[in-house]
Amino acid sequence: MKKHIITLALCLSLGLSPLCAVESAHKKSVQNVALSKADTEFLFNTQAQNINVVALSDEEMAETEGEAIDPISAIQIAYTAYQAYETGKKVVKKIKRWFR
């Protein structure tokens, strides 16, 4: 049970961490700002030279379309993964019985 709680906490923390970046981006009122030198070094290695990287404006972000998994599909995928995990546990138990 502890493993399930730890896994849930880890998944939630990883899932909610991008929201922190969205919040900090809304605090900035500057649009289409070039990345700082520290940002480019972090993203592209410390030997990055002559990289022309610019943040997208709000209009460009609105035009950018992405696709996400709907919640029902995510639940189905998670349930299928859980079933595979449980089946794997049963198979491992049977294999261990062979070597007793």
C-alpha positions, 0 to 999 in steps of 0.5 A: 500500500505504501508503494501505491501512495508513493507512486501516486505522490510522485506522479502528481508531483511530476504532473503538476510541476509544469503548472508552476512554469505556466504560473511564472510565465504569466507573471512576466508581461514581456513577449517574444523575449530572447532567452538569457545566456544562462537559459541557453547554457542550461538547455543546449550545453555549456559550449553552446555558441551562436544559437538563435533561440527566441521564446514564442509570442502569445499569438504564435502559442495560440496558433500552435496546436497540440494533442493530448490524451483524453482522460478516459484513454488515460484511465484505460491505459493505466488499467491495462498497465496495472493488469499487465503488472499483476499478470507479471507478478503471477507469472514470476510466482509460478516460475519461482515455484519451479525452482523450489 
